[in-house]
Structure formats: C-alpha cells, structure tokens
C-alpha cells in the first residue's frame, strides 16, 4: 500500500509513488502555483541570527 499525503496547494489527497511525477502535488498546476509563491517571495526560510564569527570577515578573524 502506498503512502497518501495532502497536496500542499489544494489539500487533495495524493498517492506518494514514483508514477506520480508531481508529488507531493496533485498536478502540474498546483506545483506551478507553489513555485510562483516562492518566486513572489510569499514564503521565507527562517534564518537564525549570525554568530560573532559569522559577522567578522574571514580576513579579520584571529587564528591561523
């Protein structure tokens, strides 16, 4: 029995199997809607605050 997931765009149930080339989406349309949302910056990947080492340029770090 294959796993069933909900399409992230429309919520329709989709079988998670190799034959479904749009997985986890139910269709090419839902896949493109999601891609468009990323392109329009509607989604954002959270980022933690940089550490002190990350804020300092590599040439100015102590050490080697």
Buried (B, 14 or more C-beta within 10 A) or exposed (E): EEEEBEBBBEEEEBEEEEEBEBBBBBBEEBBEBBEEEEEEEEEEEEEEEEEEEEEEEEEEEEEE
